[in-house]
Amino acid sequence: MSLKDKIKDNPSLKKAVHRMLIPKGEAAPRLWVKWFLNPFLHKKGSGSKIRRRTRIDVLPFNKFVMGKNSTIEDFCTINNGVGDVIIGDNSLIGMSNVIIGPVNIGNNVIMAQNIVVSALNHEYRDVTIPIHAQKILTNPIVIEDDCWIAANAVITSGVTIGKHSVVAANAVITKNVPPFSVAAGNPAKIIKQYDFEKQDWIRVP
């Protein structure tokens, strides 16, 4: 059994390790984790940039990976506390985006401003327990290659956005978006798809 599995299987040990990494009641890791652990455990491809005014809440027990020539702009929050965050090559995470793993973002993805991509949910159904005390639920989000996510979009847990698709501004994505599609609205619907025979984007009735 690996050390990681031993920690997961022992609640007392898991709690103690968690407190070593993160102050009580917070999501941001301690400074020693940022300075001495994360640079050696997380991968950042050549030419990739994380702007100075970002909140990178990444911890050593889950992956944080950036491919080559990708950028995370100012005022973003990136959190891998409950799941891996993986960003491919040549992708742009625009200003003030929030990404909470598990999230896998492909290559050549453009994300505009003020986008929320959260694979985390809170259980709420037991009315005898405050919601904050109920368990956390996660379901991975996948954004495939060549997508464009416009400003103020929200992408909810468990969703896959197919290759070369567009998510319109202010859209709320609650279901999978097929490849080569345009999704808009709240909740979002597919309004266009690319027809390879006609070589054109066709409006969906």
N, C-alpha and C positions, 0 to 999 in steps of 0.2 A: 504494500500500500504506500502511495506517495505521501510526502509531507503535507501537500495540499489536501489530500483526502482525509488524512488523520485529523487535520485541523477542522475540516468540515464536519466530521463525524463526532467531534467532541465539543458540545455546546459551550462549556466553560472555557476551553482553550480558544475556541473561535471568538468568543466575546473578548478575551484578553488580547488576542492578536489584533482584533478590530480596534480596540482602544489605543493600542500602540500606533496604529496607522492613522486613525481619524479621531479628533476630539469628540467627546460626547455631544450628541445633538447637532452635529455638523456633517456636511457632505464633502468638504474640502480636506485633502490629506494634510498631514503635518508637514512642516517645512523640511524635515530630514528625509521624508519620503520623496518629496519633489526634487531635492538636491542630490541625494545619494543612492536612491533606488531606481526611480523612474528613468533617468537617462540611460541606464544600463539594461533595463528590461524592456523598454518600449522602442519600437522601430520607426525611424523617420528617414524617408528616402532622400537622395541627393536633390538639392534644389527646392525642397519643401520649406515652407515658412509658417510659423505660428506667430502672429502679431503680438506685441507686448501687452496690450490691454485686453487680454482674454482670460477667462477663468477655466483652467484645465484641471478639472477634478478627476484625475486618473490615478488609479491604485495598482499595486503590483500584481494582485491576484487575478486580474482580467487583462485582456490584450488592449493595447492602444497602438494602432499601426497607421502610418501615413506613407503613401507611395511617393514616387518621384514627382517633383515640380507641382505639388499641391499646396494650397494656401488656406489657412484658417484666419479670417479677418478679425479686426478688433471687436470687443464686446461680446464675443461668443462665449457660451458655456458648453464644455464637453465633459461628459460624465460616464465613466465605465464601471461605476460601483456595482451595478447589478448585471452587467453584460459587456462583452467586447464592443469596442468601437474601431471599425476598420474603414479607412479611406483609401481609395485607389490612386492611380497616377493622374496628374493633370486635372485635378478636381479643385473647385473653388467653393469654400464654405463662407458665404457672405456675412456681412456685419450683423451682429446681434442674433445669430442663430443659436438655438438650444438643441443639443443632440444628447440623448440619454440612451445608452445601449441596452440590449444588444442591437447594434445597427451596423450594416455593411453597405458602404457607399462605393460604387464602382469607379471606373475610369472615365475621365472627360465629363464629369458631372458639374453642372452649374447650379449653385444654390444662391438665390438672391438674398434679401434682407428679412430679418424678423420671422424666420421659419422655425417651427417647433417640430422636431422629429423625436418622439418619445415612445420607446418600446416598453415603458413601465406603466402599470396600472395599480390601483389600490383596491383590495377587496373591501366590500362595503355591506354585504348582505346580512351579516349578523348585527342586528340592531341593539344588542346588549353590550357591544364593544365599540368604543370610538373608532372611527375609520382609520385614524393614524396608528392605532394599535393592532389593526388587522394585517394580514400578510400582504406582501408585495407580489404582484403577478407580472411576469414578463413574457413577451412573445416577439421574436425577432422581426425587425424591419429590414428589407432589402431594397436598395435603389440601384438598379442595374446601369450599365454603361450608357453614356451619351445623353443622360436625362437633363432637363431644365426644370427646376422647381422655382416658381416665381414668388414674389414677396408675400409675406404674411400667411403662407400656406401652413396647414397643420397635417402631419402624417401620423396616424395612430398605430398602435401596436399590432403586429401580425401582418402588416401590409407589405406586398411586393409591388414595386413600380417597374414595369418592364422596360426593356431597352429602347432608347431614343424616344422616350415619352415626355410630354410636357404637362406639368401641373400648373394650372392658372393661378393668378394672384387671389388670395383669400380662400382658396379651395380647402375643404376639409376632407381628407382622404380616409375613408373607413373601410374600403374594399380594394382588392387588387386592381391594378391598372395594367391592361395588356400591353405588350410591346407595341411601339409605333402608334400611340394614342395620345389624345389631348383630353384631360379631365378638368372639369370646372364645377363650381357650385358647392353648396353646403346642405346635405352631404354631397360629395362630388359625384358626377356622372360623366360617362364618356361622351364627348360631343363631336369628336373627329377621330378617324383612323386612316392610316396610310394604306392606299390600295396599290399594290405592287404592279398589277396589270395595267391600271390606268396611270400609274406613276403620279399620283396626286393624293392630297389629303381630302377625304370625303366626309362630309357632315353626317353624323349618325342621327336618324330620325328620332 
